[in-house]
Amino acid sequence: MNIDDLKDYPFKGFMDESEALRLYELAREASRFGPCLEIGGYCGLSAAHLGMGCRESGGVLYSIDHHRGSEEQQPGQEYFDPDLLDPRTGRIDTLPFFRKTLADLGLEDTVIPIVAKSSVVARNWSTPLSLVFVDGGHTFEAAFADYSGWVSHIMPGGFLVIHDIFPDPADGGQAPYCIYRMALASGLFTELPMVGTLGTLMRAACGEITFTAQRQWAES
């Protein structure tokens, strides 16, 4: 299968096609320089597009998810899907769907699932990453843990990609937008064009003065 075949695959997920294709493009570019990593694999929509890009460049994608669903995917919540409820445990379990997606698309040798909270994995992580995609829990506590735990592992020239960026609070939750602004305000990233609600920042090279850094110096 290739990227064009993904249009007809019956994904479970919450991402516009243009955003998914942007993930594919970024992973194809970034994975030439090092592994990529996503936080929030759900049922495999984003992992499929990132994985396709990685596979084309001979790279790999680490996909971190506890596979118990985020806050809004629990029973009684807005994005609850009864198909994902394990009748034996009464809990959400997206891992079987995620693994089926990888198997169906031939990505089992490219996408490496890590079943855990991202904050737990981050404690002992040491490998530089060419791309980090954040699409985990959307509370501020969860989003900040994902950002603070992984931002230091992005190599110069690598990408920090954050989903569900809503500058207007009337359009959606603000936690992803908040960590996006934190990263930009650090002066360590250059802002790239948005695609839908997908925000992309490029990590500056060591010593490179970004526009944000220059502006903060001028205003000091």
C-alpha positions in Angstrom: 0.0 0.0 0.0 1.0 3.6 -0.5 -0.3 7.0 0.6 -3.0 7.1 -2.0 -4.5 3.9 -0.7 -5.1 5.5 2.7 -8.0 7.5 1.3 -10.2 4.4 1.1 -9.2 2.8 4.4 -11.9 2.9 7.1 -10.1 4.7 9.8 -11.5 5.6 13.2 -10.2 9.0 14.1 -10.6 12.7 14.3 -8.4 14.3 11.6 -9.0 16.2 8.4 -7.5 14.6 5.3 -5.4 17.7 4.6 -3.9 17.4 8.1 -3.2 13.7 7.7 -1.4 14.3 4.4 0.7 17.1 6.0 1.8 14.5 8.7 2.9 12.2 5.9 4.9 14.9 4.2 6.6 16.0 7.4 7.5 12.4 8.4 8.9 11.7 5.0 11.1 14.7 5.2 12.1 14.4 8.9 12.7 10.6 9.1 15.7 10.9 6.9 17.6 12.4 9.8 16.3 10.4 12.8 13.2 8.6 14.3 9.8 10.2 14.6 7.5 10.0 17.6 3.8 10.5 18.1 1.9 10.9 21.4 -1.7 9.7 21.0 -2.0 6.8 18.5 -5.7 6.1 19.1 -6.8 3.6 16.4 -3.9 4.4 13.9 -5.0 7.2 11.6 -2.1 9.5 12.3 0.3 6.6 12.8 -0.6 5.3 9.3 0.2 8.6 7.6 3.3 9.3 9.7 4.4 5.7 9.2 3.9 5.8 5.4 6.2 8.8 5.3 8.8 7.1 7.6 8.7 3.9 5.5 9.4 5.8 2.3 12.5 7.4 3.8 13.7 4.2 5.6 12.8 5.6 9.1 10.7 4.5 12.0 7.9 5.9 14.1 7.5 5.4 17.8 3.8 5.6 18.8 3.1 6.2 22.4 -0.4 5.7 23.8 -1.9 4.0 26.9 -4.8 3.0 24.6 -7.4 3.6 27.3 -8.8 6.6 25.6 -8.6 10.3 26.5 -11.0 12.1 28.8 -13.5 12.9 26.1 -13.6 9.3 24.7 -14.9 7.7 27.9 -18.5 6.4 28.3 -21.0 9.2 28.4 -18.6 11.7 26.9 -18.7 13.5 23.5 -16.4 11.2 21.6 -17.3 7.9 23.1 -17.3 5.0 20.6 -19.0 1.8 22.0 -16.9 -0.3 19.5 -13.9 0.5 21.6 -15.3 -0.6 24.9 -13.8 -4.0 26.1 -16.8 -6.0 27.5 -14.5 -8.0 29.8 -13.0 -5.0 31.6 -15.6 -2.3 30.9 -12.7 0.0 29.8 -11.8 1.6 26.5 -9.1 -0.4 24.6 -8.0 1.0 21.3 -4.9 -1.2 21.0 -6.5 -4.0 19.0 -7.8 -1.5 16.4 -4.4 0.2 16.3 -2.6 -3.1 15.7 -5.1 -4.1 13.0 -4.5 -0.8 11.2 -0.7 -1.5 11.2 -1.1 -5.0 10.0 -3.6 -4.1 7.2 -1.3 -1.4 5.9 2.0 -3.3 6.2 3.5 -1.0 8.7 4.4 -3.4 11.5 8.1 -3.1 10.7 7.9 0.7 10.6 5.6 1.8 13.5 6.7 0.7 17.0 3.9 0.9 19.5 4.7 1.8 23.1 1.8 1.2 25.4 2.3 3.6 28.3 1.7 7.2 29.3 4.0 9.5 27.5 5.3 11.0 30.8 6.5 7.6 31.9 8.3 6.9 28.7 9.9 10.4 28.7 11.6 9.8 32.0 14.3 7.6 30.5 14.3 8.6 26.8 17.6 9.7 25.4 17.3 9.3 21.5 17.1 12.5 19.5 14.0 12.8 17.4 13.4 14.4 14.1 9.7 14.9 14.7 7.4 14.9 17.7 3.6 14.9 17.1 1.5 15.8 20.1 -2.2 14.6 19.9 -2.8 13.0 23.3 -5.0 14.2 26.1 -6.5 17.7 25.8 -6.5 18.8 29.4 -3.9 21.3 30.2 -2.2 18.8 32.6 -1.9 16.2 29.9 -0.9 18.5 27.1 1.8 20.2 29.2 3.2 16.9 30.3 3.5 15.8 26.6 5.2 19.1 25.7 7.5 19.4 28.6 8.5 15.7 28.5 9.5 15.7 24.8 10.4 19.1 23.6 14.0 18.8 24.6 14.5 15.6 22.5 13.7 17.4 19.2 16.9 17.7 17.2 17.9 21.0 15.4 15.9 21.2 12.2 13.3 18.8 13.6 9.6 19.4 13.9 7.2 19.9 16.8 3.7 19.2 15.4 0.6 19.8 17.6 -3.0 18.9 16.6 -6.2 20.7 17.5 -4.9 24.3 17.5 -7.8 26.6 18.1 -6.9 30.3 18.6 -10.6 31.1 19.2 -11.8 29.4 22.4 -15.3 29.2 20.8 -13.9 26.7 18.3 -12.3 24.2 20.7 -10.2 23.5 23.7 -7.2 25.7 24.5 -4.6 23.3 25.9 -3.0 22.4 22.6 -2.9 26.1 21.6 -1.4 27.0 24.9 1.6 24.6 24.6 2.0 25.7 20.9 2.4 29.3 22.1 4.8 28.2 24.9 7.0 26.6 22.3 6.9 29.6 20.0 7.6 32.0 22.9 10.7 30.0 23.9 12.5 31.5 20.9 13.7 28.0 19.9 11.3 27.4 17.1 10.3 28.9 13.7 6.6 28.9 12.9 5.6 27.1 9.7 2.2 27.5 7.9 -0.8 25.9 9.6 -2.8 23.2 7.9 -6.3 23.1 9.3 -5.8 22.8 13.1 -2.3 21.3 12.7 0.4 23.6 13.9 4.1 22.9 12.9 7.2 24.5 14.5 10.8 23.8 13.3 13.5 23.6 15.9 16.2 26.2 15.3 19.8 25.3 14.9 22.1 26.0 17.8 22.8 29.7 17.9 20.2 30.6 15.3 18.2 33.7 16.2 14.6 33.1 15.4 12.1 35.9 14.6 10.5 35.5 18.1 13.9 35.6 19.8 14.9 38.7 17.9 11.6 40.4 18.7 11.9 39.6 22.4 15.4 41.1 22.4 14.3 44.2 20.7 11.5 44.7 23.2 13.7 44.1 26.3 
